Amino acid sequence: MKKRIISLLSALALTAQIVPCALADNDVKVYVNDTEMITDAPIIIENNRTLVPVRAILEYLDYNVDWDGATQKVTIAKDETTLNLIIGDTQATRDIIYKGNTHSYKNPLEVAPQIINDSTYIPLSDVANAFRLNITWDGDNREVHITQYKKGDLTPLIEFGIISDDDLNKGEYITTQEALNTIQKFYTMPSESYFNRWYSSDKFESLNNIDDSSKKLLIHLHSRNLLTLDDIAELKLEDNLTNLQALTYTIRMTGSTYDCSSQIKEIRLSEPSDIYSTAYERNFIDSEDTANAQSPISRANFYELLNKILFFNYSRGGGAGIYTTSLYKTLQKQVS
């Protein structure tokens, strides 16, 4: 049966009033990567809004959770993000460490966290927003499904049709052509008229011998700000994909616009050190060392990189406003 996406800011927000009799009527189950949350205190949905005991966040999502009884503050931390919530306060704060500096943001809540029957309950929505969780609601079975990045588990890529089981058994390395074909599956195709840009440009003489499907592939990715015209002119599709190329493309896939431009900021990154620094800041790689930049990336590492960026939350928008999304959410909407 089809699951529908809940608005994380509304349908999964903390309810204002929970009465004891409501607890007995709740039979909601929460799953994290298909593992059911089992807690001493019940998980509650009241008026389509989800509350979870803070202990569940610690145990099932593997975050660091601290409780300060004196100030009644709950602190949840993972990697470079910290979320601070105070019982009875409708204003949370989110701290992010970026380039060694801490940046604090206000997170208004619909209602405050609260203590119910001696258990501390917090809004699942705010944890989801702060820590890049993807949530679906199965109304027929009254189930909340939380999906987050899990190293080595490529199931989401397979379920979205980005890769297949057969792909996992192919050669050690992946060609640029094959990698771009894989990336293309994240996006819907532009209109046929867009492909005429190939023939209106004088930059592609070196690629005139490639077939029409490859031309459409490259122009398609150009339309998505993943390839510049200069990139296309210099591509050698038959060569193995390098680590630098893989990081460049995945950074652009998780880029943001600014002002009234439709061009993402990250497409302007050109130096390997800039690419690696940005990838490191987003936790795509473990080191800023560019020593392997021109070496071919293994197929396994490329698929793992795609799996990681699938769950990365990034900001999009410009003069009309900023919003947060992820490739996971985009693909989920396409198939729902």
C-alpha positions in Angstrom: 0.0 0.0 0.0 1.2 3.5 -0.7 2.6 5.6 2.1 2.1 9.3 2.1 4.6 11.9 3.3 3.7 13.8 6.4 4.6 17.5 6.6 7.4 17.5 9.1 6.5 20.9 10.4 2.8 20.2 11.0 1.7 16.6 11.0 4.6 15.5 13.2 4.6 18.4 15.6 4.2 18.1 19.3 0.6 18.3 20.5 -0.2 20.9 23.1 -2.3 18.8 25.5 -2.1 15.1 26.2 -4.6 13.6 28.6 -3.9 10.3 30.3 -6.8 8.6 28.7 -5.4 9.3 25.2 -2.4 7.1 26.0 -4.4 3.9 26.1 -5.9 4.6 22.6 -2.6 4.8 20.8 -1.3 1.8 19.0 1.2 3.7 16.9 4.4 2.0 15.9 7.6 3.8 14.9 10.3 2.0 12.8 13.9 3.2 12.2 15.3 1.6 9.1 12.7 -1.2 9.5 13.5 -1.8 13.2 10.6 -1.2 15.5 11.1 1.3 18.4 10.3 -0.5 21.6 10.0 1.8 24.6 8.8 1.7 28.2 6.8 4.9 27.7 4.3 4.8 24.8 4.9 6.6 21.5 2.0 9.0 21.1 0.1 10.4 18.2 -2.6 12.9 19.2 -4.5 14.8 16.5 -2.0 13.5 13.8 1.0 14.8 15.8 3.8 12.6 17.1 5.6 12.7 20.4 8.4 10.3 21.3 10.1 9.7 24.7 13.6 11.2 24.6 15.1 7.8 25.6 14.0 6.5 22.1 16.1 9.1 20.4 19.2 8.0 22.3 18.6 4.3 21.8 17.4 4.0 18.2 18.8 7.0 16.5 22.2 6.8 18.1 22.4 10.4 19.1 23.9 11.9 22.3 21.2 13.0 24.6 21.7 15.0 27.8 19.1 16.0 30.4 19.7 19.0 32.8 17.2 18.7 35.6 17.9 22.1 37.0 17.0 23.9 33.8 14.8 21.1 32.4 16.7 21.2 29.1 17.1 18.4 26.7 20.2 18.5 24.5 20.4 16.2 21.5 23.7 16.1 19.5 25.1 14.2 16.5 28.1 15.1 14.4 28.2 18.9 14.1 24.5 19.6 15.0 23.1 20.2 18.5 19.4 20.7 19.2 18.4 22.3 22.5 14.8 22.0 23.9 13.4 23.2 27.2 10.3 21.8 28.9 7.5 24.3 28.6 9.4 26.5 26.1 8.2 27.0 22.5 11.6 28.2 21.3 14.3 25.7 20.6 17.8 26.4 19.4 19.9 24.6 16.9 23.7 24.9 16.9 25.8 24.0 13.9 29.5 23.9 13.8 30.8 25.2 10.5 34.5 25.7 9.7 35.3 25.6 13.4 32.7 28.2 14.4 29.3 27.6 16.0 26.3 29.1 14.4 23.0 29.3 16.4 19.5 29.4 14.9 16.1 29.7 16.6 13.7 26.9 16.0 10.1 27.9 16.9 7.9 25.0 18.0 4.1 24.8 17.7 4.0 23.9 21.4 6.6 23.1 24.0 8.1 19.8 24.9 6.6 18.3 28.1 6.7 15.7 30.7 4.0 13.0 30.6 3.7 10.4 33.3 7.3 11.1 34.4 8.6 10.6 30.9 10.1 13.5 28.9 8.4 13.8 25.5 9.8 15.8 22.6 8.4 16.5 19.1 9.6 14.1 16.5 9.4 16.7 13.8 12.1 18.9 15.2 14.5 16.0 15.7 13.7 15.1 12.0 14.4 18.6 10.7 17.5 19.1 12.7 19.1 15.7 11.9 18.1 15.0 8.3 15.6 12.2 9.0 13.1 11.2 6.4 9.7 10.2 7.7 6.6 8.5 6.1 3.3 7.8 7.6 1.4 4.6 6.9 -2.1 5.6 8.0 -3.7 2.2 7.3 -1.3 0.4 9.7 -0.7 3.5 12.0 3.0 3.3 11.5 5.7 6.0 11.3 8.7 5.0 9.3 12.0 6.8 9.8 14.7 6.3 7.2 18.3 7.6 7.7 21.6 7.0 6.1 23.1 3.7 7.1 26.6 2.8 5.8 26.7 -0.2 3.5 22.9 -0.4 3.1 22.2 0.5 -0.5 18.5 -0.6 -0.3 17.2 3.0 -0.8 19.1 3.4 -4.1 17.7 0.1 -5.3 14.1 0.9 -4.2 14.2 4.2 -6.0 15.6 2.6 -9.2 18.9 4.5 -9.1 20.9 1.2 -9.2 20.0 -2.5 -9.5 21.2 -5.7 -7.9 23.0 -6.4 -11.1 25.0 -3.1 -10.9 26.5 -4.3 -7.6 28.1 -7.3 -9.4 29.7 -5.2 -12.2 33.4 -4.3 -12.5 35.5 -2.7 -9.8 35.4 0.8 -11.4 32.7 2.8 -13.1 33.0 4.8 -16.3 32.0 8.4 -16.5 29.3 7.5 -18.9 27.8 4.9 -16.6 28.1 7.2 -13.6 26.3 10.1 -15.4 23.6 7.6 -16.5 23.1 6.7 -12.8 23.0 10.3 -11.7 20.4 11.1 -14.3 18.0 8.8 -12.6 17.6 11.3 -9.8 15.9 13.7 -12.0 12.9 14.0 -14.4 13.8 14.7 -18.1 13.4 18.3 -19.4 11.3 19.0 -22.5 12.4 17.8 -25.9 13.1 21.4 -27.0 15.8 21.7 -24.4 18.0 19.2 -26.2 18.3 21.6 -29.2 20.9 23.5 -27.1 23.4 20.8 -28.0 23.2 21.8 -31.7 23.2 25.5 -31.0 26.5 25.4 -29.2 29.9 25.3 -30.9 31.7 23.8 -28.0 31.0 20.1 -28.7 33.1 19.4 -31.8 35.1 16.8 -29.9 31.9 15.0 -28.9 30.1 15.0 -32.3 30.7 11.3 -32.6 28.7 10.3 -29.6 25.2 8.9 -30.0 22.0 11.0 -29.5 21.2 9.3 -26.2 24.5 10.4 -24.8 24.0 14.0 -26.1 20.6 14.1 -24.4 22.2 12.7 -21.2 24.8 15.5 -21.1 22.4 18.3 -21.9 19.9 16.9 -19.4 22.5 17.2 -16.6 23.5 20.6 -17.9 19.8 21.7 -17.4 20.1 20.5 -13.8 23.3 22.6 -13.2 25.3 19.4 -12.7 27.5 19.9 -15.8 28.7 23.2 -17.3 29.2 23.5 -21.0 32.9 23.5 -20.4 32.5 20.2 -18.5 30.7 18.7 -21.4 33.3 19.8 -23.9 36.1 18.2 -21.9 34.4 14.9 -20.9 35.8 11.6 -21.8 32.8 9.3 -21.3 34.8 6.1 -21.7 37.3 6.9 -18.9 36.8 5.7 -15.4 35.2 8.2 -13.1 37.7 9.9 -10.8 37.2 10.8 -7.1 37.3 14.5 -8.0 34.5 14.1 -10.6 32.4 12.1 -8.2 32.7 14.6 -5.5 32.1 17.5 -7.9 28.9 16.0 -9.1 27.5 15.1 -5.7 28.3 18.5 -4.3 26.4 20.1 -7.1 23.5 17.6 -6.6 23.2 19.0 -3.0 23.8 22.6 -3.8 21.9 25.8 -3.1 20.8 28.8 -5.2 21.1 32.4 -4.1 19.6 35.7 -4.9 17.5 35.4 -8.1 19.9 33.1 -9.9 19.0 29.6 -10.8 22.6 28.6 -10.8 23.8 26.8 -7.7 26.7 28.3 -5.7 28.7 25.1 -5.8 28.9 24.9 -9.6 31.5 27.7 -9.2 33.8 25.6 -7.2 36.7 24.7 -9.5 39.8 23.9 -7.4 40.2 20.4 -6.1 40.9 21.7 -2.6 37.6 23.6 -2.7 35.7 20.5 -3.8 37.3 18.3 -1.1 36.8 21.0 1.6 33.1 21.3 0.8 32.6 17.5 0.7 34.4 17.2 4.0 32.2 19.8 5.6 29.1 17.9 4.5 30.5 14.6 5.9 30.6 13.1 2.4 34.3 12.1 2.9 36.5 11.6 6.0 39.5 13.8 4.9 40.2 16.9 2.9 43.3 15.3 1.5 43.2 15.6 -2.4 45.9 12.9 -3.0 43.3 10.6 -4.7 41.6 13.3 -6.7 42.6 12.0 -10.1 42.4 8.3 -9.2 39.4 6.3 -10.3 36.7 5.9 -7.6 35.6 2.3 -7.0 32.1 1.4 -8.0 31.3 0.5 -4.4 32.5 3.9 -3.1 30.6 5.7 -5.8 27.3 4.0 -4.8 28.0 4.6 -1.1 28.6 8.3 -1.9 25.2 8.5 -3.7 23.6 6.7 -0.8 25.1 9.3 1.6 23.9 12.3 -0.3 20.5 10.8 -0.7 19.9 11.7 3.0 21.7 15.0 3.0 19.4 18.0 3.8 20.3 21.1 1.8 18.8 24.5 1.2 17.4 25.7 -2.1 15.8 28.9 -3.1 16.7 32.5 -3.8 14.9 35.8 -3.8 11.5 34.1 -3.4 12.5 32.3 -0.2 14.7 29.5 1.1 13.5 26.0 1.8 15.1 22.7 2.9 14.9 19.5 1.0 16.8 16.3 0.3 17.2 14.0 -2.7 15.4 11.3 -0.7 12.3 13.6 -0.3 12.4 14.5 -3.9 12.5 10.9 -5.1 9.8 9.9 -2.6 7.5 12.5 -3.9 8.0 11.3 -7.5 7.0 7.7 -6.6 4.2 8.5 -4.2 
